[in-house]
């Protein structure tokens, strides 16, 4: 995504554009999808929309372990599961 029409044109040339506020854009993006702000500039910055909630990650992990028959050691997801059970 680009902060100005000029930055967009510098990257893609003459093209159509869609303009909105940053807040509106982030509301429209699916959970976990990121965008790069002004990718050609020194001030470029990745912006990640809402992270997937830890409970969702834990459920995905449990489903995977159930279907694959695998149980792993303590990793980032199982650590999140333990944290959620403690809460």
N, C-alpha and C positions, 0 to 999 in steps of 0.2 A: 504494500500500500504506500501511497505517496502523500506527503503533506501539502503539496501544491500541484496544480496542473502543469507548471513548468518542469517540475522534477519528473513527473510522469512522462511528459513529452521528451525530456532528455534521455529517458530510459527506453521508451517504446516508439518514439517518433509521433507523428500525428495520428491520434486514435480517439475513439469514444471514451468517455469516462463516466463513472458513477460517483457522485459526491454525497457524503453523509458525515455526520459527526462521529468522532471516535467511539463515543459511548453507544450510539446506535449500531455501529458496525460490530462491536464486540457482543452486543445482545443478539445479533443475527448469526454469529458464528457458532457452530456446534461446540460442545464442551471439549476442551483439549486441543482445539485447532489454533495454530499460531499464525501470525503474519509478521513480515519484516517491514518496518517503517523506513522509507527512503533507503533502499538497499545499496544504491550507488554512492552514498555520501559517507563522510567520516563519522557523522553522528548517527548512522544507522542503528536501529535498535529492534531486537526481536520482542514481540508482544504476544504472550501466550494467554489465550482466553481461559476462563475458569478451568482449574485442574479437575481431573476426575476425582470424586470424593473417595477417601480411604475405604469406606464401607463397600463401594462399588469395586474397587481393586481387590479387596478381600474376597468378595463373592466370586469374582472372576477366577481368582487363584483356587478357591475351594472347588469350583466347577471343573477347572482344568485337572486338579489332582484327582477328583472323583472319576473323571472320564479316562484319564491316562493311567490311573493306578499308581502314580508316582507320588512320593512324599519327599520333599526336599528338606535341606537344612534351613536354618534361619537366614532368610534373605530379606530384601526391602519390603516385599509384599507381606510375608508372614509376620514380620515385625509390626507392620501396620495392623494386621489382624489382632495381634496380642494387645497392642495399644488400645484398639477399639473395644476389646473385651474388658479391659481394665476400667474404662470410662463408665 
